[in-house]
């Protein structure tokens, strides 16, 4: 009888041990949990194709990293460019295609984009409020809103600095009177000046010439990429070349820095 009790007690102890071992085995260790979960894959970065470096700068500011530009920066007048088959092939592989409606090759770009790419019409204007609105829009589309917000913060700081520097160069301490090409009005705002007249993008007609000359502007802010020559000859106005497009680095802030430099030089000579 005693032996029977010992055998039963031993069996009970063994069963308890096996039960506990099995129960513990069902709980994964922290190391196992980590290996099962693994590193979470990052969201796919969008492939963005843009017509010019201007759209490219907006895309980069919004947080895009994979950006292909169709029109080479060396092309002085981007609307004259005729997209090559390789350009259109790149468009077909994009997640997003950025273009401006006034670009004559926009129809080809739309056709090449196919069904996969999302076509995004960009408002190409370097007015600071419009730039930030476009960067916001693109950041939302790309899923890079945090990067877009960081860029806007840096932009506001740099723009305020440049605006202060240009205002310090006002001739006689007063805002200069300026005439601007339609796509360079933003540079007048950077200078703290209100345009007394605008022209373009077509060449100035004799009637416009007389009207603008009567305003007696001190500066003519011409568009370097769409220049029609000297706008107000013999008027005494200093013509300033304003570049809207950034370089291959797609740094939009460089456009403002360069414009500020040209404005300060012109006001010092006026």
PASEBA-1860 file (N, C-alpha, C; in nm, 3 decimals):
! residues 270
1> XXXXXXXX> 0.083/-0.120/0.000/0.000/0.000/0.000/0.086/0.124/0.000 ~ 0.192/0.125/0.080/0.285/0.239/0.088/0.349/0.263/-0.047 ~ 0.389/0.150/-0.114/0.452/0.166/-0.244/0.356/0.231/-0.344 ~ 0.229/0.190/-0.335/0.130/0.247/-0.426/0.118/0.397/-0.408 ~ 0.117/0.441/-0.277/0.106/0.585/-0.250/0.227/0.659/-0.305 ~ 0.346/0.604/-0.293/0.468/0.668/-0.343/0.460/0.682/-0.494 ~ 0.412/0.573/-0.560/0.405/0.577/-0.706/0.305/0.683/-0.753 ~ 0.191/0.690/-0.686/0.089/0.791/-0.723/0.142/0.932/-0.702
9> XXXXXXXX> 0.211/0.953/-0.587/0.267/1.086/-0.557/0.369/1.125/-0.663 ~ 0.452/1.031/-0.706/0.554/1.059/-0.807/0.488/1.094/-0.940 ~ 0.382/1.020/-0.974/0.314/1.048/-1.100/0.249/1.186/-1.100 ~ 0.191/1.221/-0.983/0.130/1.354/-0.971/0.234/1.464/-0.988 ~ 0.350/1.445/-0.924/0.457/1.544/-0.934/0.507/1.558/-1.076 ~ 0.521/1.443/-1.145/0.568/1.445/-1.283/0.467/1.515/-1.374 ~ 0.340/1.487/-1.351/0.235/1.551/-1.432/0.237/1.701/-1.414 ~ 0.254/1.746/-1.288/0.257/1.890/-1.260/0.374/1.955/-1.331
17> XXXXXXXX> 0.488/1.885/-1.328/0.608/1.940/-1.393/0.585/1.953/-1.542 ~ 0.528/1.849/-1.606/0.502/1.854/-1.749/0.402/1.963/-1.785 ~ 0.302/1.981/-1.699/0.201/2.084/-1.724/0.263/2.224/-1.723 ~ 0.348/2.247/-1.619/0.412/2.378/-1.607/0.506/2.405/-1.723 ~ 0.577/2.299/-1.764/0.670/2.313/-1.875/0.596/2.348/-2.004 ~ 0.485/2.281/-2.027/0.406/2.307/-2.147/0.347/2.447/-2.145 ~ 0.299/2.486/-2.026/0.239/2.619/-2.014/0.341/2.727/-2.041 ~ 0.461/2.712/-1.987/0.566/2.810/-2.009/0.607/2.812/-2.156
25> XXXXXXXX> 0.605/2.695/-2.219/0.645/2.688/-2.359/0.549/2.762/-2.450 ~ 0.424/2.781/-2.407/0.327/2.853/-2.488/0.349/3.003/-2.486 ~ 0.426/3.055/-2.389/0.452/3.198/-2.378/0.581/3.231/-2.452 ~ 0.577/3.304/-2.561/0.700/3.337/-2.633/0.786/3.432/-2.552 ~ 0.915/3.411/-2.560/1.008/3.498/-2.489/1.013/3.633/-2.559 ~ 1.057/3.738/-2.488/1.070/3.868/-2.551/1.152/3.862/-2.678 ~ 1.258/3.777/-2.678/1.342/3.765/-2.796/1.264/3.706/-2.912 ~ 1.181/3.601/-2.882/1.100/3.541/-2.986/1.000/3.640/-3.042
33> XXXXXXXX> 0.938/3.719/-2.950/0.839/3.817/-2.993/0.902/3.918/-3.087 ~ 1.021/3.962/-3.055/1.090/4.060/-3.136/1.121/4.006/-3.273 ~ 1.166/3.879/-3.280/1.203/3.822/-3.409/1.079/3.798/-3.495 ~ 0.966/3.763/-3.430/0.845/3.741/-3.507/0.792/3.871/-3.564 ~ 0.795/3.978/-3.481/0.744/4.106/-3.528/0.839/4.163/-3.634 ~ 0.969/4.160/-3.604/1.069/4.207/-3.697/1.058/4.357/-3.718 ~ 1.151/4.418/-3.791/1.142/4.561/-3.820/1.024/4.588/-3.912 ~ 0.949/4.691/-3.881/0.833/4.724/-3.962/0.878/4.789/-4.092
41> XXXXXXXX> 0.827/4.744/-4.206/0.869/4.804/-4.333/0.825/4.949/-4.342 ~ 0.913/5.036/-4.398/0.880/5.176/-4.413/0.786/5.193/-4.532 ~ 0.709/5.300/-4.526/0.619/5.328/-4.637/0.700/5.355/-4.764 ~ 0.649/5.310/-4.876/0.720/5.326/-5.004/0.730/5.474/-5.038 ~ 0.850/5.517/-5.073/0.870/5.657/-5.111/0.821/5.677/-5.254 ~ 0.744/5.782/-5.277/0.686/5.800/-5.411/0.791/5.837/-5.515 ~ 0.771/5.787/-5.635/0.854/5.825/-5.750/0.783/5.943/-5.817 ~ 0.851/6.056/-5.823/0.790/6.178/-5.875/0.865/6.223/-6.001
49> XXXXXXXX> 0.792/6.241/-6.109/0.848/6.296/-6.231/0.791/6.436/-6.250 ~ 0.878/6.532/-6.280/0.835/6.671/-6.295/0.882/6.723/-6.431 ~ 0.813/6.820/-6.482/0.852/6.873/-6.612/0.978/6.958/-6.603 ~ 0.986/7.048/-6.505/1.103/7.137/-6.492/1.155/7.136/-6.349 ~ 1.269/7.200/-6.328/1.326/7.210/-6.194/1.237/7.295/-6.103 ~ 1.151/7.377/-6.161/1.061/7.458/-6.078/0.962/7.365/-6.006 ~ 0.894/7.279/-6.082/0.806/7.181/-6.017/0.887/7.088/-5.927 ~ 1.009/7.056/-5.971/1.095/6.969/-5.891/1.128/7.027/-5.756
57> XXXXXXXX> 1.149/7.158/-5.752/1.179/7.224/-5.624/1.059/7.219/-5.531 ~ 0.940/7.233/-5.586/0.819/7.223/-5.504/0.807/7.082/-5.447 ~ 0.835/6.982/-5.533/0.825/6.842/-5.488/0.926/6.814/-5.378 ~ 1.050/6.861/-5.396/1.153/6.839/-5.295/1.118/6.908/-5.165 ~ 1.068/7.031/-5.174/1.028/7.104/-5.053/0.918/7.028/-4.977 ~ 0.832/6.959/-5.052/0.722/6.885/-4.990/0.766/6.753/-4.930 ~ 0.893/6.714/-4.954/0.945/6.592/-4.893/0.976/6.479/-4.988 ~ 0.953/6.497/-5.119/0.985/6.392/-5.216/1.137/6.377/-5.227
65> XXXXXXXX> 1.183/6.254/-5.238/1.327/6.227/-5.249/1.365/6.171/-5.385 ~ 1.275/6.096/-5.446/1.301/6.037/-5.577/1.231/6.124/-5.682 ~ 1.305/6.224/-5.733/1.247/6.321/-5.826/1.326/6.320/-5.957 ~ 1.257/6.299/-6.068/1.320/6.304/-6.201/1.266/6.424/-6.277 ~ 1.359/6.505/-6.331/1.322/6.624/-6.406/1.332/6.595/-6.556 ~ 1.227/6.630/-6.630/1.226/6.604/-6.774/1.306/6.709/-6.851 ~ 1.276/6.836/-6.832/1.343/6.943/-6.907/1.476/6.976/-6.841 ~ 1.587/6.960/-6.911/1.717/6.991/-6.850/1.725/7.137/-6.806
73> XXXXXXXX> 1.795/7.159/-6.696/1.807/7.295/-6.642/1.879/7.387/-6.740 ~ 1.958/7.330/-6.830/2.033/7.410/-6.928/1.943/7.470/-7.036 ~ 1.822/7.418/-7.050/1.729/7.473/-7.149/1.678/7.607/-7.098 ~ 1.712/7.712/-7.169/1.682/7.846/-7.119/1.532/7.875/-7.118 ~ 1.463/7.830/-7.221/1.319/7.855/-7.229/1.248/7.720/-7.229 ~ 1.208/7.676/-7.110/1.153/7.542/-7.093/1.035/7.510/-7.184 ~ 0.942/7.604/-7.211/0.828/7.570/-7.298/0.867/7.528/-7.440 ~ 0.990/7.559/-7.482/1.034/7.520/-7.616/1.081/7.374/-7.622
81> XXXXXXXX> 1.096/7.311/-7.508/1.152/7.176/-7.505/1.053/7.074/-7.562 ~ 1.107/6.980/-7.638/1.025/6.873/-7.695/1.063/6.743/-7.623 ~ 0.976/6.687/-7.541/1.011/6.566/-7.465/1.053/6.451/-7.555 ~ 1.160/6.382/-7.513/1.210/6.266/-7.587/1.133/6.141/-7.546 ~ 1.142/6.034/-7.626/1.075/5.908/-7.589/1.118/5.858/-7.451 ~ 1.246/5.877/-7.417/1.293/5.833/-7.285/1.228/5.913/-7.173 ~ 1.201/6.041/-7.200/1.131/6.124/-7.100/0.991/6.070/-7.075 ~ 0.923/6.038/-7.183/0.785/5.990/-7.171/0.781/5.851/-7.108
89> XXXXXXXX> 0.885/5.771/-7.131/0.891/5.639/-7.068/0.906/5.652/-6.917 ~ 0.984/5.752/-6.874/1.003/5.777/-6.730/0.871/5.818/-6.666 ~ 0.793/5.895/-6.739/0.663/5.940/-6.688/0.573/5.820/-6.658 ~ 0.578/5.721/-6.746/0.491/5.603/-6.730/0.524/5.522/-6.605 ~ 0.645/5.539/-6.550/0.686/5.463/-6.432/0.664/5.541/-6.302 ~ 0.613/5.661/-6.311/0.601/5.747/-6.194/0.475/5.717/-6.112 ~ 0.484/5.754/-5.984/0.365/5.752/-5.899/0.290/5.884/-5.912 ~ 0.367/5.993/-5.928/0.309/6.126/-5.944/0.382/6.197/-6.059
97> XXXXXXXX> 0.307/6.272/-6.137/0.365/6.353/-6.244/0.319/6.497/-6.224 ~ 0.416/6.587/-6.206/0.386/6.728/-6.180/0.411/6.810/-6.306 ~ 0.316/6.894/-6.340/0.329/6.978/-6.459/0.252/7.108/-6.439 ~ 0.279/7.205/-6.527/0.204/7.331/-6.524/0.116/7.337/-6.648 ~ -0.005/7.388/-6.636/-0.098/7.386/-6.748/-0.053/7.468/-6.868 ~ 0.032/7.570/-6.845/0.073/7.656/-6.956/0.186/7.594/-7.039 ~ 0.242/7.482/-6.992/0.351/7.419/-7.066/0.294/7.349/-7.190 ~ 0.348/7.379/-7.309/0.289/7.326/-7.433/0.295/7.175/-7.446
105> XXXXXXXX> 0.387/7.110/-7.371/0.398/6.965/-7.380/0.314/6.895/-7.274 ~ 0.230/6.967/-7.204/0.147/6.909/-7.098/0.059/6.795/-7.151 ~ 0.008/6.812/-7.275/-0.079/6.709/-7.333/-0.003/6.579/-7.353 ~ 0.123/6.587/-7.398/0.205/6.467/-7.416/0.231/6.398/-7.283 ~ 0.257/6.481/-7.181/0.286/6.428/-7.048/0.164/6.351/-6.995 ~ 0.047/6.410/-7.012/-0.075/6.345/-6.965/-0.097/6.211/-7.035 ~ -0.073/6.210/-7.165/-0.094/6.088/-7.242/0.004/5.978/-7.201 ~ 0.129/6.017/-7.173/0.231/5.919/-7.138/0.213/5.865/-6.997
113> XXXXXXXX> 0.146/5.940/-6.912/0.134/5.901/-6.771/0.057/5.771/-6.753 ~ -0.036/5.741/-6.843/-0.112/5.618/-6.830/-0.205/5.621/-6.709 ~ -0.242/5.502/-6.662/-0.341/5.494/-6.554/-0.279/5.491/-6.416 ~ -0.149/5.456/-6.405/-0.088/5.440/-6.274/-0.055/5.574/-6.208 ~ 0.011/5.662/-6.283/0.058/5.788/-6.225/-0.057/5.884/-6.198 ~ -0.042/5.957/-6.090/-0.140/6.060/-6.058/-0.089/6.192/-6.113 ~ -0.166/6.255/-6.199/-0.127/6.383/-6.257/-0.160/6.495/-6.160 ~ -0.061/6.581/-6.136/-0.080/6.691/-6.041/-0.045/6.822/-6.110
121> XXXXXXXX> -0.141/6.909/-6.121/-0.119/7.041/-6.180/-0.064/7.134/-6.071 ~ 0.050/7.197/-6.100/0.118/7.280/-6.000/0.104/7.427/-6.037 ~ 0.070/7.508/-5.940/0.062/7.653/-5.959/0.203/7.710/-5.943 ~ 0.271/7.734/-6.054/0.409/7.781/-6.050/0.412/7.932/-6.025 ~ 0.427/7.967/-5.902/0.435/8.106/-5.860/0.519/8.110/-5.733 ~ 0.623/8.193/-5.732/0.711/8.198/-5.615/0.663/8.294/-5.507 ~ 0.540/8.343/-5.520/0.482/8.418/-5.409/0.483/8.327/-5.286 ~ 0.535/8.376/-5.173/0.554/8.287/-5.057/0.427/8.217/-5.010
129> XXXXXXXX> 0.315/8.286/-5.010/0.191/8.222/-4.964/0.148/8.110/-5.059 ~ 0.164/8.135/-5.189/0.126/8.034/-5.288/0.220/7.914/-5.284 ~ 0.348/7.941/-5.262/0.446/7.833/-5.251/0.410/7.741/-5.136 ~ 0.383/7.799/-5.020/0.353/7.717/-4.903/0.223/7.638/-4.921 ~ 0.127/7.696/-4.991/0.002/7.625/-5.018/0.028/7.504/-5.108 ~ 0.113/7.521/-5.208/0.146/7.410/-5.298/0.225/7.301/-5.225 ~ 0.319/7.343/-5.142/0.401/7.247/-5.066/0.311/7.167/-4.971 ~ 0.216/7.233/-4.909/0.118/7.164/-4.823/0.041/7.059/-4.903
137> XXXXXXXX> -0.008/7.100/-5.019/-0.087/7.010/-5.104/-0.007/6.887/-5.145 ~ 0.116/6.912/-5.188/0.200/6.802/-5.234/0.241/6.711/-5.119 ~ 0.270/6.769/-5.003/0.306/6.689/-4.887/0.195/6.593/-4.847 ~ 0.071/6.641/-4.859/-0.044/6.555/-4.830/-0.055/6.442/-4.932 ~ -0.035/6.474/-5.059/-0.044/6.373/-5.164/0.066/6.268/-5.151 ~ 0.188/6.314/-5.118/0.303/6.223/-5.109/0.307/6.144/-4.978 ~ 0.229/6.187/-4.878/0.239/6.127/-4.745/0.362/6.175/-4.670 ~ 0.407/6.298/-4.699/0.528/6.354/-4.639/0.499/6.489/-4.572
145> XXXXXXXX> 0.384/6.498/-4.509/0.343/6.626/-4.450/0.440/6.679/-4.345 ~ 0.502/6.589/-4.268/0.596/6.634/-4.165/0.716/6.703/-4.228 ~ 0.768/6.646/-4.337/0.881/6.706/-4.406/0.841/6.840/-4.467 ~ 0.720/6.849/-4.520/0.671/6.974/-4.578/0.661/7.082/-4.472 ~ 0.614/7.046/-4.354/0.601/7.143/-4.245/0.738/7.194/-4.201 ~ 0.836/7.104/-4.193/0.971/7.146/-4.155/1.028/7.243/-4.259 ~ 1.005/7.214/-4.385/1.057/7.302/-4.490/0.993/7.440/-4.480 ~ 0.864/7.445/-4.457/0.795/7.574/-4.449/0.848/7.659/-4.334
153> XXXXXXXX> 0.880/7.594/-4.223/0.936/7.667/-4.109/1.070/7.731/-4.146 ~ 1.156/7.654/-4.211/1.284/7.707/-4.255/1.268/7.815/-4.361 ~ 1.170/7.797/-4.449/1.143/7.896/-4.554/1.102/8.030/-4.492 ~ 1.010/8.027/-4.397/0.964/8.150/-4.332/1.080/8.227/-4.270 ~ 1.169/8.154/-4.205/1.285/8.218/-4.140/1.376/8.283/-4.244 ~ 1.406/8.210/-4.351/1.496/8.262/-4.455/1.433/8.378/-4.530 ~ 1.304/8.367/-4.561/1.237/8.473/-4.635/1.235/8.603/-4.555 ~ 1.204/8.594/-4.426/1.202/8.713/-4.341/1.340/8.779/-4.337
161> XXXXXXXX> 1.443/8.698/-4.332/1.580/8.750/-4.329/1.613/8.825/-4.459 ~ 1.579/8.764/-4.573/1.609/8.825/-4.702/1.527/8.953/-4.723 ~ 1.402/8.950/-4.683/1.316/9.067/-4.696/1.372/9.185/-4.617 ~ 1.422/9.158/-4.499/1.481/9.263/-4.415/1.607/9.320/-4.481 ~ 1.689/9.231/-4.538/1.812/9.274/-4.603/1.783/9.362/-4.724 ~ 1.684/9.323/-4.806/1.653/9.400/-4.926/1.594/9.536/-4.889 ~ 1.505/9.537/-4.791/1.447/9.664/-4.747/1.553/9.761/-4.696 ~ 1.657/9.706/-4.636/1.765/9.792/-4.586/1.838/9.863/-4.700
169> XXXXXXXX> 1.822/9.811/-4.822/1.889/9.872/-4.936/1.803/9.966/-5.017 ~ 1.683/9.997/-4.968/1.596/10.090/-5.039/1.668/10.222/-5.067 ~ 1.662/10.274/-5.191/1.727/10.403/-5.220/1.660/10.517/-5.145 ~ 1.740/10.588/-5.066/1.684/10.698/-4.988/1.591/10.653/-4.877 ~ 1.594/10.524/-4.845/1.510/10.472/-4.737/1.365/10.456/-4.773 ~ 1.331/10.461/-4.901/1.191/10.446/-4.942/1.178/10.332/-5.043 ~ 1.060/10.273/-5.048/1.034/10.162/-5.139/1.044/10.209/-5.284 ~ 1.119/10.137/-5.369/1.131/10.177/-5.510/1.003/10.145/-5.587
177> XXXXXXXX> 0.975/10.223/-5.691/0.863/10.192/-5.780/0.913/10.093/-5.884 ~ 0.835/9.989/-5.908/0.880/9.882/-5.998/0.771/9.841/-6.096 ~ 0.816/9.793/-6.211/0.731/9.726/-6.310/0.780/9.583/-6.316 ~ 0.690/9.486/-6.319/0.732/9.346/-6.319/0.670/9.269/-6.435 ~ 0.741/9.167/-6.480/0.683/9.070/-6.570/0.583/8.989/-6.487 ~ 0.482/8.932/-6.549/0.374/8.868/-6.472/0.423/8.757/-6.380 ~ 0.535/8.690/-6.416/0.584/8.581/-6.333/0.695/8.624/-6.236 ~ 0.720/8.754/-6.226/0.823/8.800/-6.132/0.767/8.896/-6.026
185> XXXXXXXX> 0.636/8.903/-6.015/0.575/8.991/-5.915/0.618/8.952/-5.774 ~ 0.648/8.823/-5.753/0.692/8.776/-5.621/0.821/8.846/-5.577 ~ 0.908/8.880/-5.673/1.034/8.945/-5.637/1.012/9.089/-5.591 ~ 0.906/9.154/-5.642/0.871/9.287/-5.594/0.826/9.278/-5.448 ~ 0.752/9.173/-5.418/0.706/9.151/-5.280/0.826/9.126/-5.189 ~ 0.924/9.051/-5.239/1.046/9.027/-5.161/1.116/9.159/-5.131 ~ 1.110/9.252/-5.226/1.175/9.382/-5.208/1.093/9.478/-5.123 ~ 0.970/9.437/-5.089/0.883/9.526/-5.013/0.825/9.636/-5.099
193> XXXXXXXX> 0.818/9.612/-5.231/0.769/9.714/-5.324/0.637/9.671/-5.386 ~ 0.553/9.769/-5.418/0.427/9.742/-5.486/0.442/9.779/-5.633 ~ 0.421/9.684/-5.724/0.437/9.715/-5.867/0.341/9.824/-5.912 ~ 0.391/9.914/-5.995/0.305/10.017/-6.054/0.251/9.972/-6.189 ~ 0.301/9.856/-6.236/0.254/9.802/-6.362/0.314/9.665/-6.389 ~ 0.248/9.589/-6.474/0.299/9.456/-6.513/0.293/9.443/-6.664 ~ 0.366/9.345/-6.717/0.366/9.318/-6.860/0.389/9.169/-6.883 ~ 0.374/9.127/-7.010/0.405/8.990/-7.050/0.291/8.893/-7.025
201> XXXXXXXX> 0.317/8.766/-7.058/0.445/8.714/-7.108/0.477/8.753/-7.252 ~ 0.380/8.812/-7.324/0.408/8.856/-7.461/0.493/8.983/-7.458 ~ 0.549/9.015/-7.575/0.631/9.137/-7.585/0.544/9.260/-7.559 ~ 0.607/9.363/-7.508/0.535/9.487/-7.475/0.494/9.558/-7.604 ~ 0.368/9.596/-7.610/0.319/9.670/-7.728/0.352/9.818/-7.711 ~ 0.347/9.895/-7.821/0.373/10.040/-7.810/0.281/10.108/-7.709 ~ 0.154/10.066/-7.705/0.060/10.127/-7.611/0.101/10.095/-7.466 ~ 0.140/9.970/-7.441/0.185/9.931/-7.306/0.312/10.005/-7.269
209> XXXXXXXX> 0.402/10.021/-7.367/0.528/10.090/-7.343/0.503/10.232/-7.295 ~ 0.413/10.299/-7.362/0.381/10.437/-7.323/0.319/10.440/-7.184 ~ 0.229/10.345/-7.157/0.160/10.342/-7.027/0.257/10.313/-6.913 ~ 0.347/10.216/-6.933/0.442/10.180/-6.829/0.547/10.289/-6.807 ~ 0.593/10.349/-6.915/0.693/10.455/-6.903/0.637/10.574/-6.826 ~ 0.506/10.599/-6.843/0.443/10.711/-6.773/0.442/10.691/-6.622 ~ 0.455/10.567/-6.578/0.459/10.538/-6.434/0.593/10.576/-6.372 ~ 0.693/10.600/-6.457/0.828/10.636/-6.413/0.886/10.537/-6.310
217> XXXXXXXX> 0.889/10.409/-6.345/0.944/10.311/-6.251/1.096/10.325/-6.239 ~ 1.146/10.289/-6.124/1.291/10.288/-6.104/1.351/10.155/-6.144 ~ 1.273/10.047/-6.129/1.321/9.913/-6.162/1.221/9.840/-6.250 ~ 1.273/9.760/-6.343/1.192/9.666/-6.421/1.241/9.527/-6.384 ~ 1.154/9.446/-6.326/1.191/9.312/-6.282/1.153/9.214/-6.393 ~ 1.252/9.181/-6.476/1.229/9.100/-6.594/1.245/8.951/-6.562 ~ 1.177/8.867/-6.639/1.184/8.721/-6.624/1.298/8.669/-6.711 ~ 1.404/8.620/-6.649/1.522/8.575/-6.722/1.490/8.462/-6.820
225> XXXXXXXX> 1.388/8.383/-6.790/1.355/8.268/-6.874/1.256/8.302/-6.985 ~ 1.196/8.420/-6.979/1.099/8.460/-7.081/1.121/8.605/-7.121 ~ 1.246/8.645/-7.125/1.277/8.785/-7.151/1.242/8.823/-7.295 ~ 1.189/8.944/-7.310/1.158/8.998/-7.443/1.252/9.114/-7.475 ~ 1.366/9.116/-7.407/1.463/9.224/-7.430/1.442/9.339/-7.334 ~ 1.501/9.451/-7.365/1.487/9.570/-7.280/1.343/9.618/-7.287 ~ 1.279/9.624/-7.174/1.135/9.653/-7.171/1.107/9.802/-7.187 ~ 1.178/9.885/-7.113/1.154/10.029/-7.118/1.284/10.103/-7.157
233> XXXXXXXX> 1.323/10.093/-7.283/1.446/10.161/-7.324/1.431/10.313/-7.312 ~ 1.540/10.376/-7.277/1.545/10.524/-7.266/1.456/10.580/-7.156 ~ 1.409/10.493/-7.066/1.323/10.543/-6.958/1.403/10.574/-6.832 ~ 1.527/10.524/-6.828/1.609/10.543/-6.708/1.587/10.436/-6.603 ~ 1.492/10.343/-6.630/1.464/10.236/-6.533/1.573/10.130/-6.542 ~ 1.614/10.082/-6.428/1.715/9.976/-6.421/1.644/9.842/-6.438 ~ 1.684/9.763/-6.538/1.621/9.632/-6.560/1.698/9.525/-6.484 ~ 1.624/9.448/-6.404/1.683/9.345/-6.318/1.641/9.208/-6.368
241> XXXXXXXX> 1.738/9.120/-6.385/1.709/8.984/-6.433/1.672/8.896/-6.313 ~ 1.549/8.847/-6.313/1.500/8.761/-6.205/1.486/8.617/-6.258 ~ 1.549/8.523/-6.189/1.544/8.382/-6.229/1.442/8.308/-6.142 ~ 1.343/8.248/-6.205/1.239/8.175/-6.132/1.275/8.031/-6.103 ~ 1.355/7.971/-6.190/1.384/7.827/-6.180/1.507/7.802/-6.093 ~ 1.504/7.704/-6.007/1.624/7.665/-5.933/1.715/7.581/-6.020 ~ 1.833/7.549/-5.967/1.927/7.466/-6.040/1.896/7.319/-6.024 ~ 1.994/7.236/-6.060/1.975/7.092/-6.055/1.959/7.039/-5.912
249> XXXXXXXX> 2.002/7.120/-5.813/1.986/7.077/-5.674/1.841/7.092/-5.625 ~ 1.756/7.155/-5.708/1.613/7.173/-5.676/1.593/7.248/-5.544 ~ 1.681/7.340/-5.514/1.671/7.418/-5.391/1.599/7.549/-5.420 ~ 1.474/7.558/-5.382/1.393/7.677/-5.411/1.444/7.799/-5.335 ~ 1.501/7.780/-5.218/1.550/7.893/-5.139/1.660/7.968/-5.213 ~ 1.737/7.898/-5.295/1.842/7.964/-5.372/1.785/8.069/-5.466 ~ 1.665/8.044/-5.519/1.600/8.139/-5.608/1.576/8.271/-5.535 ~ 1.532/8.264/-5.411/1.506/8.386/-5.333/1.637/8.457/-5.296
257> XXXXXXXX> 1.738/8.379/-5.262/1.867/8.439/-5.227/1.927/8.513/-5.347 ~ 1.920/8.450/-5.464/1.974/8.513/-5.583/1.896/8.639/-5.621 ~ 1.764/8.632/-5.608/1.682/8.750/-5.639/1.714/8.864/-5.543 ~ 1.732/8.832/-5.416/1.765/8.935/-5.317/1.898/9.001/-5.352 ~ 1.995/8.921/-5.395/2.126/8.976/-5.434/2.112/9.071/-5.552 ~ 2.036/9.031/-5.654/2.018/9.116/-5.772/1.942/9.244/-5.737 ~ 1.844/9.234/-5.652/1.766/9.352/-5.611/1.852/9.451/-5.534 ~ 1.933/9.402/-5.443/2.021/9.490/-5.364/2.122/9.559/-5.454
265> XXXXXX> 2.176/9.486/-5.551/2.272/9.547/-5.644/2.204/9.656/-5.726 ~ 2.084/9.629/-5.775/2.013/9.726/-5.859/1.976/9.851/-5.780 ~ 1.931/9.835/-5.658/1.893/9.950/-5.579/2.014/10.033/-5.538 ~ 2.126/9.968/-5.524/2.247/10.043/-5.492/2.296/10.124/-5.607 ~ 2.258/10.080/-5.731/2.301/10.152/-5.850/2.197/10.250/-5.900 ~ 2.076/10.246/-5.839/1.969/10.334/-5.889/1.970/10.469/-5.819
END
